[in-house]
Amino acid sequence: MLVSSLTQVEFGYNDIPCIQDANVEIHSDEFVAVTGPNGAAKSTLLKLMLGLIQPWKGNVFLSPSNKEGKKLQVGYVSQQISAFNSGFPSTILEFVRSGRYASGSWFRKLSKEDDVLTEEALRQVGMWDLRKRKIGELSGGQKQRICIARALAQEPDMLVLDEPTTGMDLDSRFGFYQLMHHQVKVHGRTVIMVTHGLAEVAPYLDRIIELERKEDGRWKCCTTTSCNGHFVPVG
């Protein structure tokens, strides 16, 4: 099932294009990495896919429904983890539980199932034992983990993660890649992840989207059908 696509998309900032002729398709049950050097508009590509910014040219598609015909649930974790300052009042548990409201009214009473899914999400990222701590007390890597846990608690059809392993040590990163692989293969979710550690995560991936610099300094989208293939320009 086609979940998201960009067709001949162009976008930029201050009248200067940073992405041109982008043609991307994201399908259900895929673990996809978006990679490229610093400044390669990787975060911008994710925001375009999610409809958070509108392209100058071309078409963006985001499926309104999942494979079961229900509303598509998207869990998005941006890079702006440092926004949680030392005065942020919520505990880890409260913050991750709030992700359960994504599947219903903000005024509903959370159920036992909500509690179970919250605990499961926190255990998956290794933060359950710290659940009573205030978010403002956490390190950058720990804040990253609880944002991922909140996204997982939403039971998303698609997880969109912008450099989610920032601040994690090597063992934690490999554990995270295994967790995402499990989400795709066992739970049937789609995972799109911006990363610089392509060599580490490659064995777990289904596909890679790479942003490469064109001769004029702008960026083009390249893709592979598998991690062992060659990058083939599509724009």
Secondary structure, 3 states (H helix, E strand, C coil): CEEEEEEEEEEEECCEEEEEEEEEEEECCCEEEEECCCCCCHHHHHHHHHCCCCCCEEEEEECCECCCCCECCEEEECCCHHHCCCCCCCEHHHHHHHHHHHHCCCCCCCCHHHHHHHHHHHHHCCCHHHCCCEHHHCCHHHHHHHHHHHHHHCCCCEEEEECCCCCCCHHHHHHHHHHHHHHHHCCCCEEEEECCCHHHHHHHCCEEEEEEECCCCCEEEEEECCCCCCCEECC
